[in-house]
Amino acid sequence: MDNERAIHLHCIRKDGRRETTKLTRYTLPAAREAAKRVLEEGSTFYAQVDICTEDGHIETIDKNTAIVAPAGTPEVLLVEDNAGDALLIGQALEECQIPVHLHIARDGEQALQILGESGFKPDLIILDLNIPRVSGHMVLSRYHPKNTPVVVFTASENKADVDRAFSLGANEYVHKPMDLDDYKSTVCGMVQKWAPPEASGLTPRPRTIVQ
């Protein structure tokens, strides 16, 4: 995202009222820290802070994400437009007690905006293929730096989708399980495999298909 582009913080009070602050010359990481400070200093007033650009919502900071995680906590970017799946993934990580900074992009364009931030380099990208505005395959084709594993986590079992994802640099292709317990254990497994808390200087790993 361009530093000149305005970012808005929509501060949601506990009574439901919304207060908006316009930030200029802020990068997304700086806006995220500002949102966390709002929640930490105004914990008696505010329930959450939505970070938005002119194009729409990017992410929400609440009392859980505002907690400062230990140094070395992996940065995980989830690219997922389905709110239910995004919630399940967050719940799975909480139940498995895996400490991560989980960032959520609701479509491919937002993902590319977040990945374009100079101060942000994720340790893992979890990518759905069927997402709005810019497809998952297009995100792969536009962004795949060395040493950043990408796990495609999708409902598609189409062989053409599998082959194309790997040809564009995906490290693993995982089909979303229908069973809730299997779904949660699959999420925990992929994060433990690709972005363990002690991870540093990740090296490329072989590609894998999980059904």
N, C-alpha and C positions, 0 to 999 in steps of 0.2 A: 504494500500500500504506500502511496506517495505520502511523504511527511507533510506536504501542504494540504492534504485532504482532511477535512474536518471529521472528527469522531465525536459522537454524542454519547453521554452517559445518562441513561434513564434510571434514576434512583427511585425504586419502588418502596414507599413507606409501608409500615405494617398495617395501616388503615386502608391501604389500597391506592392512595394518592400517588401521583407520579411527578417527580421533579426532574427537569432536563438541564444538563450542563453541556455546553459546547466546548470541545477541546480542539485547539488549533496547534499545528506543528507537533502533534503527538503521534508516535508510532503505536501499533497495537500493543506491544509489551508494556509501554509506558502507560497506556490507557488502562490496561489490565491492573497494573500496580495502583493506579489512582482509584480504580473501583474497589480494590481490596482495602485501601485506606479509608474510603468512605464507610465501608461496612464495619471496619475495626473501630473507628472513632465514633460512628453513629449507630452502634449496635442496638441501642434502645429505640431507635426510630425507623431504621431501614431493614427490609427483609431481603432484598436482592438489588443488583444493579445490572441492567442490560447495556451491553456495548453495541452500538449501532453506527453504521455509516449512512451516507445518502442512499445507498443501494439496499439497505435493510439490516436486519439483526445478524450479528456475528456470533456472540456468545453471551451467556449469563453467568455472573459471579454471585454466588450466594454464600451463606455462612460456612458451608463445607469447603468450597473452593478458596475461600478467603484465608483459610488456615495456612500458615507458612509450613511447607513440607521440608524435611531434612535436605541438606545439601546432597547433590547427586541423585535426587529423585528423577526418574525418567520422565521425559516430556512425550506424551502420546497424543497424536492428532487423530481423532475419529471423524471420518467424512461420511455422514449418514443423515439422510433427510427424514427418515422415519422416527418420530419422536419416541415411539414405544421401544424400538430397538436401541436407541441412544440411552434411554432410561435403564433398560435391562443390562446394557454393558456397564454403565456406571454402578448399578447394584451388584453386578457380578464381581467387580473389582473391590467393592466395599466388603462383600461377604468373604472374599478370598484374602482380604486384608493385604492387598498389593498396593503399596504406595506409588502413585503416579500423579503427575499433573495431566489431567485429561482435558484436552481442548476439543471442542465440537464445531465442525463446519457443517452447515445444513445443505449445502450444494457445492458443486465443483468450483464455481466461481469464487465463493467464499474461501474454499480450501486453498486456491491459488493465491488469493489475497494474503491469507495468513502465512503461507509458505514463502511468500515474497518478502516478508519482513526480515530485514538484515539481522535483527537480534534473535531470531527464532530458528532453531534447527532441532526438529523432533528426533527422538531416539527410535520411534516407531510410528508408522502411518497405518491405520486400519481403514480400508477403503471399500465402500460399497460401489458397485458398478452402475446401478440404475438410479442415478441422482439427477436433479434438475440442473438446467442452465449450462453446465459443462459436465459431460459424462465422466464416469470413473476412468474409462480408457483414455480419454483426453487428458485428464489430470496426470495419469501415468506418463503420457507422451510428452507433457510439458514440464514435468518436475520429477526427476529421479536422480538425486545426488548420490555419490558414492557413500557407502557406509550408513545409509538410512534404509533399513528394511521396510518393505511395504507388504502388508498382508491384505489380499483381497478377501473380504468377508461379505458374501453375497448369497442370494437365493438361487442364482442361476447355476444350472448344471450343464449348460450348453458347452460342448467341446470347443466351439469356435471362440467363445468368451474366454475359456481357460487358456487356449493357445495364444490368443492375442494378448491377454494379460501378462503371460510369461515373456512374450516377445518384446513387450514394452518395459520389462524390468521388474515385475512383481517377484517377490521372493517366495511367497506361499499363496495358495488359493484354497480357501476354506468355505465350504457350503454351510449356510446357517442351519443348524439343527432345528427340528420342530419341537422336540422335547425341551421343556424349560430347564431342567437340571443339566441336560447335555449342552444346552446353549451356554449356560453360565460357566460350566467347566471348560468348554472350548475357549471362551473368552479368556479365562484365567490362564489356560495353557499357552495361548499365543503370546500373551504379555510376558509370562514367565520365560518363555523360550527366546523371544526377540528383544525384550527390553527389561532384563532383570535390574533391580536397584543398583547393583554394583557395576552395571555396564558402563564402559568408557572406551572410546575408540573402537566402536563396533566394526567388525570385519564382515564382508559379504558371506552369506551362508547359502547352501544349496536350496534350490526351489523345491517346494513340496505341495502336493495336492491332498487335502483332507476332505473326505466326504462325510 
